[in-house]
Amino acid sequence: MQAVQTLTPALHYPPELLLQAQGIRVAFFDVDGVLTDGGLYFSESGEALKRFNTLDGQGLKLLQQAGITPVVITGRDSPALRLRLKALGIVHARFGTEDKRPAAEDFLHTLGLSWAQAAAMGDDWPDLPVMQRVAFACAPANGHAQAKAVAHHITAERGGEGAARAFCDLLLVAGGHYARLLAQVGTHAHAGPSA
C-alpha cells in the first residue's frame, strides 16, 4: 500500500496580522471587484453575466464550516449572483444597496454580533463605511486606493481571481480553524454544496 503524504498548512502570516484577524465571527463581502473581477458582461437581452472563481467559492464554504458567517452586501442584483450564492449555501445577503453600513448593522443585530467580531472585504467607496467599522478590513490587489488605505491587509490576488479565498484563508488561520479543516481533507466524504 502506498504511503499518503501528510498535509501540512502551507500558509504563513506575520503574527501581528493574525492577532488583528482573531475573534472574527462574521465576514462581509462585496461582489463586483471582490467575488468577481469587477467587469460587467451583458447578454443580448441585457442580462448581467458574472464570472466567479471556484477558489473563492471554496473559501466561503470553509468559513461556514469554521463557524464564521459569510454575508454578501452588494449594490447590484442579478439572477446569476443569486444562483451562485444559493449554490454556496450563503443565506445572508442584501442586494441592490449602495448604503452598506445599515445593511451590515442589520445583519450584526440578526446574528447577535458586534463590529468587533466582524471582518469585511471591499474594493471601492461604497464599501468604506463597513470597512471603517469592522475589526479587520481587507482589500484585493486591484481595489481602489481609498479601499486599500482603509484595509488592514491587501491580498496579492485580484478580485475575482482568488482574493476572497486569500481573505478567507487568513481568517481561518487566525481563528485556528485552517489546520483542522485541512486535516479533514480526504478523511471522509465531503459534505455540502460544491464550490
Stockholm file with secondary structure:
# STOCKHOLM 1.0

chainA/1-195         MQAVQTLTPALHYPPELLLQAQGIRVAFFDVDGVLTDGGLYFSESGEALKRFNTLDGQGLKLLQQAGITPVVITGRDSPALRLRLKALGIVHARFGTEDKRPAAEDFLHTLGLSWAQAAAMGDDWPDLPVMQRVAFACAPANGHAQAKAVAHHITAERGGEGAARAFCDLLLVAGGHYARLLAQVGTHAHAGPSA
#=GR chainA/1-195 SS CCCCCCCCCCCCCCHHHHHHTTTCCEEEECSTTTTSCSCCEECTTCCEECCCCHHHHHHHHHHHHTTCEEEEECSCCCHHHHHHHHHTTCCCEECSCSCHHHHHHHHHHHHTCCGGGEEEECCSGGGHHHHTTSSEEEECTTSCHHHHHHCSEECSSCTTTTHHHHHHHHHHHHTTCHHHHHHTTTTSCCCSCCC
#=GC SS_cons         CCCCCCCCCCCCCCHHHHHHTTTCCEEEECSTTTTSCSCCEECTTCCEECCCCHHHHHHHHHHHHTTCEEEEECSCCCHHHHHHHHHTTCCCEECSCSCHHHHHHHHHHHHTCCGGGEEEECCSGGGHHHHTTSSEEEECTTSCHHHHHHCSEECSSCTTTTHHHHHHHHHHHHTTCHHHHHHTTTTSCCCSCCC
//
